[in-house]
Amino acid sequence: MLAARFADGSLLLAIVALIALEAAALVWLWYRRGTGLAPREYLGNLVSGGLLMMAVRAALLDQSWMIVAMWLLGALSAHMLDVLLRWRWPVGHPRFKD
């Protein structure tokens, strides 16, 4: 049963839905109650993970290599943005922020 859900991609869609639900709950906690991490700290990571799940799903469903590459490029872009937002610039650098 689990193998069939994995093979038809529905398990991966459920994982992506859980990632979206987690993101919504964390954003809600941050803005409504002021607790937890700032969305900037984790959204890039969650988006990247979700897009990787979609790339795996596309490959399992034997979709075009261009579709798989599109999902992977999106995941790479989200990851690069996440790294850039987390980067700690040295003191004195023009992009340094306290």
C-alpha positions in Angstrom: 0.0 0.0 0.0 2.8 2.5 0.9 4.8 1.4 -2.1 1.8 2.2 -4.4 1.3 5.6 -2.8 5.0 6.3 -3.3 4.9 5.1 -6.9 1.9 7.2 -7.9 3.3 10.3 -6.2 0.5 10.9 -3.8 2.8 10.3 -0.8 5.1 13.0 -1.9 2.2 15.4 -2.4 1.1 14.6 1.2 4.6 15.5 2.4 4.5 18.8 0.4 1.1 19.6 2.0 2.6 18.9 5.4 5.5 21.2 4.7 3.0 23.9 3.7 1.0 23.3 6.8 4.1 23.5 8.9 5.1 26.8 7.3 1.7 28.3 7.8 1.6 27.3 11.5 5.1 28.7 12.1 4.3 32.0 10.3 1.0 32.3 12.3 2.9 31.7 15.6 5.4 34.3 14.7 3.0 37.1 13.6 0.2 36.3 16.0 2.0 35.4 19.2 5.6 36.6 18.6 7.1 33.2 19.4 9.3 30.9 17.5 11.6 31.7 14.6 11.3 34.6 12.2 10.0 33.4 8.8 13.2 34.6 7.2 15.0 31.9 9.2 13.3 28.9 7.7 11.0 29.6 4.7 13.8 29.3 2.1 14.7 25.9 3.6 11.0 24.7 3.6 10.4 25.9 0.0 13.6 24.2 -1.2 12.6 21.0 0.5 9.1 21.1 -1.0 10.5 21.8 -4.5 12.9 18.8 -4.1 9.9 16.6 -3.2 8.1 17.8 -6.4 11.3 17.0 -8.4 11.3 13.4 -7.0 7.6 13.1 -7.8 8.1 14.3 -11.4 10.9 11.7 -11.8 8.8 8.9 -10.3 6.0 9.7 -12.7 8.4 9.7 -15.6 7.7 13.2 -16.6 9.9 15.1 -19.0 13.4 15.8 -17.9 12.6 19.5 -18.4 9.9 19.3 -15.7 12.3 17.6 -13.3 15.0 20.2 -14.1 12.4 23.0 -13.5 11.7 21.8 -10.0 15.4 21.3 -9.3 16.2 24.8 -10.5 13.4 26.2 -8.3 14.9 24.3 -5.3 18.4 25.6 -6.1 17.1 29.2 -6.3 15.3 28.9 -3.0 18.4 27.3 -1.4 20.6 30.1 -2.7 18.3 32.8 -1.4 18.2 31.0 1.9 22.0 30.9 2.1 22.2 34.6 1.1 19.8 35.6 3.8 21.6 33.6 6.4 25.1 34.7 5.4 27.1 36.5 8.1 29.0 39.4 6.6 32.3 40.4 8.3 32.2 43.7 10.3 33.1 46.6 8.1 31.8 44.9 4.9 29.3 47.2 3.0 26.6 44.6 3.4 27.2 44.1 7.1 24.0 44.6 9.2 23.7 44.2 13.0 
